[in-house]
Amino acid sequence: MENTAYCAIIPVYRHEGTVEAVAKEIIKKGLHVFIVDDGNTPEAKKVLEDIAQRIPEITLISYAKNCGKGYAVSKGIEAASEAGFSYAIQVDADGQHDLGALEFFVKASKKHPGNLIAGFPQYDESVPKSRENGRKITNFWIAIETLSFDIPDAMCGFRIYPIEPTLPVIRKLSDFRMGFDIEILVRLKWRNVKMNFYPIQVRYPENGISNFRMVRDNISISWLHTKLFFGMVFRLPILLLRKIKKNG
């Protein structure tokens, strides 16, 4: 599946113990990997540096302060653009995504050039109910913010970004932490970037490390939806016109 147009980006915070296995699975598919060290501890940084030194298909991006998953993905996309890649595949570092689906997703991207390709999660019994219910609430608000049901899931971190239309959106984001996956899809939708969603198996590893903070992140996501709602109101004439043209 080797293709120089595609690369993978793995944001890493507190998952230095699992990221190497994830990266190696991706490299087997012929893809270069950008690992983004999102302000880990000195000990974790050494682990990531060792991985990058041993595996030539890995480029390590590192900075001192933890700035959030979205910031890490954004830095990865910028680096991928500078390196000449056209598409960036976002993958979580904890191993929750079924990387066996990677080849299918790349084929789907080639079939729909310029589109964003994203995972529609298929959960097993390991998914926490609080996270599952939170997704349902978010998907409700996404439908309002985009005036459509074109985004069936906005929180799955397995997706392929077309880099060219994504770069200007990154510069307008307000949430670079847990709201990143939501906000970037809404703003790409506002820019009329087409999207395709496909099922992917997602599991929550036993004794896995979660960076989600229930109170802080839920408040942050709620505030994000408020801002996106009013952003939708501001863009309402344009969104309605697009919808009329699409249906007419």
QUIGI-V672380 format. One record per residue. N is the residue number from 1. RES is the residue in one small letter. PSI is psi in degrees with one decimal (NA if undefined). Layout:
n | res | psi
N | RES | PSI
N | RES | PSI
This chain:
n | res | psi
1 | m | 13.6
2 | e | 129.3
3 | n | 120.5
4 | t | -9.4
5 | a | -21.0
6 | y | 143.1
7 | c | 173.1
8 | a | 147.1
9 | i | 125.9
10 | i | 105.5
11 | p | 136.8
12 | v | 121.1
13 | y | 111.5
14 | r | 15.6
15 | h | 32.0
16 | e | -19.0
17 | g | -16.8
18 | t | -15.8
19 | v | -32.3
20 | e | -43.3
21 | a | -39.5
22 | v | -46.7
23 | a | -41.6
24 | k | -37.3
25 | e | -37.3
26 | i | -42.0
27 | i | -33.2
28 | k | -25.2
29 | k | 3.8
30 | g | 21.5
31 | l | 144.4
32 | h | 148.5
33 | v | 129.4
34 | f | 113.6
35 | i | 126.3
36 | v | 111.3
37 | d | 104.1
38 | d | 62.0
39 | g | 44.9
40 | n | 174.0
41 | t | 159.9
42 | p | -37.6
43 | e | -43.0
44 | a | -37.3
45 | k | -39.7
46 | k | -38.5
47 | v | -46.4
48 | l | -38.5
49 | e | -39.7
50 | d | -41.8
51 | i | -46.9
52 | a | -34.0
53 | q | -34.6
54 | r | -26.0
55 | i | 106.3
56 | p | -20.6
57 | e | 5.9
58 | i | 132.6
59 | t | 127.1
60 | l | 128.3
61 | i | 126.7
62 | s | 144.6
63 | y | 163.6
64 | a | -39.4
65 | k | 138.8
66 | n | 120.3
67 | c | -4.5
68 | g | 155.1
69 | k | -44.5
70 | g | -39.0
71 | y | -41.3
72 | a | -45.8
73 | v | -40.3
74 | s | -44.0
75 | k | -36.7
76 | g | -42.2
77 | i | -41.0
78 | e | -42.7
79 | a | -38.8
80 | a | -39.1
81 | s | -45.2
82 | e | -30.1
83 | a | -4.1
84 | g | 9.1
85 | f | 151.3
86 | s | -23.8
87 | y | 140.5
88 | a | 127.6
89 | i | 117.4
90 | q | 127.1
91 | v | 137.7
92 | d | 152.0
93 | a | -11.0
94 | d | -0.8
95 | g | 16.1
96 | q | -18.4
97 | h | 143.8
98 | d | 100.4
99 | l | -6.8
100 | g | -18.1
101 | a | -2.7
102 | l | -44.7
103 | e | -41.1
104 | f | -42.2
105 | f | -38.8
106 | v | -40.7
107 | k | -39.9
108 | a | -37.7
109 | s | -40.8
110 | k | -32.0
111 | k | -30.1
112 | h | 69.2
113 | p | 137.6
114 | g | -10.6
115 | n | 155.0
116 | l | 132.8
117 | i | 124.1
118 | a | 155.8
119 | g | 140.8
120 | f | 103.9
121 | p | 137.0
122 | q | 107.6
123 | y | 152.1
124 | d | -167.3
125 | e | -5.5
126 | s | -12.3
127 | v | 130.0
128 | p | 136.3
129 | k | -35.0
130 | s | -38.5
131 | r | -39.6
132 | e | -44.1
133 | n | -35.9
134 | g | -36.0
135 | r | -38.9
136 | k | -41.2
137 | i | -44.6
138 | t | -42.0
139 | n | -32.3
140 | f | -47.1
141 | w | -33.7
142 | i | -41.1
143 | a | -37.2
144 | i | -43.2
145 | e | -23.0
146 | t | -3.3
147 | l | 39.8
148 | s | 168.1
149 | f | 28.6
150 | d | -12.2
151 | i | 93.7
152 | p | -19.4
153 | d | 129.1
154 | a | 9.7
155 | m | -5.6
156 | c | 126.0
157 | g | 23.0
158 | f | 106.8
159 | r | 160.5
160 | i | 118.0
161 | y | 131.4
162 | p | 118.1
163 | i | -42.6
164 | e | -50.3
165 | p | -13.9
166 | t | -33.3
167 | l | -47.2
168 | p | -26.8
169 | v | -39.9
170 | i | -38.4
171 | r | -12.5
172 | k | 0.6
173 | l | 149.2
174 | s | -19.1
175 | d | 111.9
176 | f | 15.1
177 | r | -128.0
178 | m | -16.6
179 | g | -4.9
180 | f | -49.9
181 | d | -34.5
182 | i | -53.9
183 | e | -40.7
184 | i | -34.9
185 | l | -42.6
186 | v | -44.9
187 | r | -34.0
188 | l | -38.3
189 | k | -42.1
190 | w | -32.0
191 | r | 6.6
192 | n | 28.6
193 | v | 125.5
194 | k | 150.0
195 | m | 145.1
196 | n | 134.2
197 | f | 138.1
198 | y | 148.6
199 | p | 142.7
200 | i | 137.8
201 | q | 131.3
202 | v | 129.6
203 | r | 150.1
204 | y | 108.7
205 | p | 141.0
206 | e | 133.3
207 | n | 23.9
208 | g | 157.2
209 | i | 120.6
210 | s | 134.4
211 | n | 3.7
212 | f | 126.7
213 | r | 113.0
214 | m | -52.8
215 | v | -55.4
216 | r | -47.9
217 | d | -33.8
218 | n | -39.0
219 | i | -43.8
220 | s | -42.5
221 | i | -37.9
222 | s | -43.0
223 | w | -37.6
224 | l | -45.2
225 | h | -34.5
226 | t | -46.6
227 | k | -39.7
228 | l | -35.1
229 | f | -47.6
230 | f | -28.1
231 | g | -37.4
232 | m | -43.1
233 | v | -41.3
234 | f | -36.4
235 | r | 6.6
236 | l | -46.5
237 | p | -42.4
238 | i | -43.9
239 | l | -41.0
240 | l | -39.1
241 | l | -42.2
242 | r | -41.4
243 | k | -40.1
244 | i | -43.9
245 | k | -39.2
246 | k | -40.2
247 | n | -16.3
248 | g | NA
